[in-house]
Amino acid sequence: MKPLFAALILVASSAWAVEVPSGQPVDLQEVLIDEVGTETWLRFRFVAPKISRDANGMDYETSVHDMGHLCEALAIPYALDFDLQGDVIVISLADRATEFGVADPDATQFFEAYRPVDNTCIWEGL
C-alpha cells in the first residue's frame, strides 16, 4: 500500500498542538493519504513515547480515548483546512518514530479507524 502523498508536519506550530485527555505527550509525525480499495484513507501518525505494552506505560485502554480526541480535535480541522477528502481517518500512536509500512517489532503501536461524518469521528474499529 503506497501512499499517494506524504506531508511532514511540525507540531511545534501551536496551530496543530493538541492536548489529549490522558495528558500524555503526543507529537504529530506525519499525515499520509493513500488509497485502500476504493476508499481514500487519511493517516495521522503520532509519536506518543509513553505508550507501552507493559504495565509501566500508557496502555491501549487509556490511549483509545486520546485517539478519538485526536481525530475530532486535530484530524477533522486539519482535513478541513487543507481541503482533504477522506473516507476513513486512521489515528496511530507509536512509542517512537517509525517508517510507514516497515515492520518494527520493538515499537509499540496503537491504531484506530474512524469515519468522518458531519465534522465528527465515528469509530470504525480495526
C-alpha positions as CSV (number, residue, x, y, z in Angstrom):
1,M,0.0,0.0,0.0
2,K,1.9,3.0,-1.2
3,P,0.9,6.5,0.0
4,L,-0.1,8.9,-2.8
5,F,1.1,11.9,-0.8
6,A,3.0,12.4,2.5
7,A,3.4,15.7,4.3
8,L,5.6,16.1,7.3
9,I,4.0,18.4,9.9
10,L,5.8,20.0,12.8
11,V,3.6,20.1,15.8
12,A,5.8,22.8,17.4
13,S,3.4,25.0,15.5
14,S,0.8,25.9,18.0
15,A,-1.9,25.6,15.3
16,W,-1.6,21.8,15.4
17,A,-0.6,21.2,19.0
18,V,-3.4,19.3,20.8
19,E,-3.5,18.1,24.4
20,V,-5.1,14.7,24.9
21,P,-7.4,13.6,27.7
22,S,-4.8,11.3,29.4
23,G,-2.2,14.2,29.5
24,Q,0.4,12.0,27.7
25,P,2.7,13.9,25.3
26,V,1.9,13.3,21.6
27,D,3.6,14.8,18.6
28,L,2.3,14.6,15.0
29,Q,4.9,12.7,13.0
30,E,3.2,12.9,9.6
31,V,0.0,12.8,7.6
32,L,-0.4,10.3,4.8
33,I,-3.0,10.0,2.2
34,D,-3.5,6.6,0.4
35,E,-6.0,4.5,-1.4
36,V,-7.2,1.3,0.2
37,G,-9.5,-0.5,-2.2
38,T,-12.0,2.2,-3.4
39,E,-11.5,4.4,-0.3
40,T,-9.2,7.3,0.5
41,W,-7.6,6.9,3.9
42,L,-6.1,9.9,5.8
43,R,-3.5,8.6,8.2
44,F,-2.5,10.8,11.1
45,R,0.7,9.2,12.7
46,F,1.7,10.4,16.1
47,V,4.6,9.7,18.4
48,A,3.5,9.0,22.0
49,P,6.6,7.9,23.8
50,K,4.7,6.9,27.0
51,I,2.6,4.2,25.4
52,S,3.6,0.6,26.3
53,R,2.6,-3.0,26.1
54,D,3.6,-3.5,29.7
55,A,2.1,-2.2,32.9
56,N,4.6,0.7,33.3
57,G,3.3,2.9,30.5
58,M,0.1,4.2,28.9
59,D,-2.0,1.2,27.8
60,Y,-4.4,0.9,24.9
61,E,-7.5,1.3,27.1
62,T,-6.2,4.8,28.1
63,S,-4.9,5.7,24.7
64,V,-8.0,4.8,22.8
65,H,-9.7,7.9,24.3
66,D,-6.8,10.0,23.2
67,M,-7.1,8.7,19.6
68,G,-10.7,9.6,19.4
69,H,-9.9,13.1,20.7
70,L,-7.1,13.5,18.2
71,C,-9.5,12.5,15.4
72,E,-12.0,15.2,16.3
73,A,-9.7,17.9,17.7
74,L,-6.9,17.7,15.2
75,A,-7.6,15.4,12.2
76,I,-11.0,16.9,11.3
77,P,-9.8,20.5,11.4
78,Y,-6.6,19.6,9.6
79,A,-8.6,17.9,6.8
80,L,-10.9,20.9,6.5
81,D,-8.0,23.4,6.5
82,F,-6.1,21.5,3.8
83,D,-9.3,20.5,1.8
84,L,-8.5,16.8,2.2
85,Q,-11.3,14.4,1.4
86,G,-11.1,11.0,3.1
87,D,-13.5,8.1,3.6
88,V,-11.5,6.9,6.7
89,I,-9.3,8.6,9.2
90,V,-6.7,6.4,10.9
91,I,-5.1,7.6,14.1
92,S,-2.0,5.8,15.1
93,L,0.2,6.2,18.2
94,A,3.7,4.8,18.3
95,D,6.3,4.9,21.1
96,R,8.9,6.1,18.7
97,A,9.1,7.5,15.1
98,T,8.6,4.6,12.7
99,E,8.7,4.4,8.9
100,F,5.2,3.8,7.4
101,G,4.9,0.2,6.1
102,V,8.1,-1.0,7.6
103,A,7.9,-3.6,10.4
104,D,9.5,-2.6,13.7
105,P,8.9,-5.4,16.2
106,D,10.4,-3.3,19.0
107,A,7.9,-0.5,18.6
108,T,4.6,-0.3,20.4
109,Q,1.8,1.0,18.1
110,F,-1.9,1.5,18.7
111,F,-4.3,2.2,15.8
112,E,-8.0,3.2,15.4
113,A,-10.1,4.0,12.4
114,Y,-12.9,6.5,12.2
115,R,-15.4,7.6,9.6
116,P,-15.6,11.4,9.3
117,V,-19.3,12.3,9.4
118,D,-20.6,15.9,9.8
119,N,-17.3,17.1,11.3
120,T,-17.2,14.3,13.9
121,C,-15.4,10.9,14.1
122,I,-17.4,7.7,14.1
123,W,-15.4,4.8,15.4
124,E,-14.9,2.0,12.8
125,G,-12.7,-0.4,14.8
126,L,-9.8,-2.0,13.0
